[in-house]
Amino acid sequence: MFKVFKKIPGLIIVLALSPLCFAGTSYINEIPDFTQTDIRGNKSGNGQQYCGPVAVSNSIIWLNKNKGDQIQLIHKLASKDYMNTSLKNGTGTSGIIRGVEKITGELFDGYKILEYEGWRKHPEKNSSGVKIPSINRIKSAVTRNSTAWINVGWYLYNKKNNEYNRIGGHWVTLVGSKYKQLILHDPAPRAGKTFSNEYVEYSILKSGTLVGKKWGLPFSAQGFVSLGKGMHKKKGADFAIVDGVVYLEI
């Protein structure tokens, strides 16, 4: 939105008004980018399903001013008393929220906001009431005292029925944004095993239906954020769609 601020003969000065302060790139090189398969051992399944605790640990370490050992934090977050990460199915939204709530209580004496946007099952007390994650909120989520984690759904697309069939999911750390891009730290080894800021283009789906076996489906796909170029999709997936976002402010 633009507003004419002052007119001078022969000159117009225009003031740009922005309703939001986007995250930008201020913190992208400060926030860790841990690779989940660097977690070794049979008890952890060599980190194959640890995207949730790893994605969260990236932000928690940063918010805690790089204090503590990240590997120890990941194991704690994945444990039964925190996220209860499954070696078969990974970490659900409720597990992520439970782990974040507990660790923020220990490290920061609690939180100001711990809230979820999306269609997946989650604790009622942490509900925003919003089923379709807002791209504007996502882009303004990372500040010195706040962060967010994105739950990406992997989908196969059926063009005939205009349906997106969910075949899995993945957690990533949101670290910033640019125009028409989200900047992510992706725990998956397919995103590389060294530090990398992933600049991911996005678009908004205009039609279709999200389908699958998860609680909450089917659900209209209209309005959901689809992650495109720059996203390291799971092999076999046609689309990476933002199923939900967990927001934290301490």
C-alpha angles and dihedrals in degrees: 000000000000133000129192104241102185138353122217121176106273093005135079120192113203124199116205113219119201121191091206139042103225121214093245119178100300097117106023095107094044098057116083122245104206120182111229095218090060083080103092134193140074093260090061096038087239088289095289092137098029100100091113101054091038094051091049093045091058091062097037093054089050095046088049090056093252094299119150136019114299095207091054089048092052092052091048093049092048093050126107094256092055122027098345091217113203119225087216105039106020121219127330126213093259090052092051092050093046092051094046091048092052098044094046089052090055098042105029105021089250136309142274096220132016107165142153132217117189146067100274124105114272141152112294093226090061096047121122089192088237116122098180111059112236115236090207092055091046092053093050097042103097117077133140089278103029141057144164141216122214123216106210119200120211111221140187112213123226104197095189093058095027088233131147109210113204113227101169146326145236139198122227135178117247109218105164148319146237132189107307091350137095118206113221141180104216116201094202117108089227086070090059133271098250130068111291135163106220111213103202124189117219140196135185118247113236101194146355138079133273109225137175145104098290123110108264097037139150097053133157111266094208111121097014121132115248117200114218137162111024095029114116098223123202112261109269096021120121098193139027108207128182102243094177148337131222113210125201131187119176 
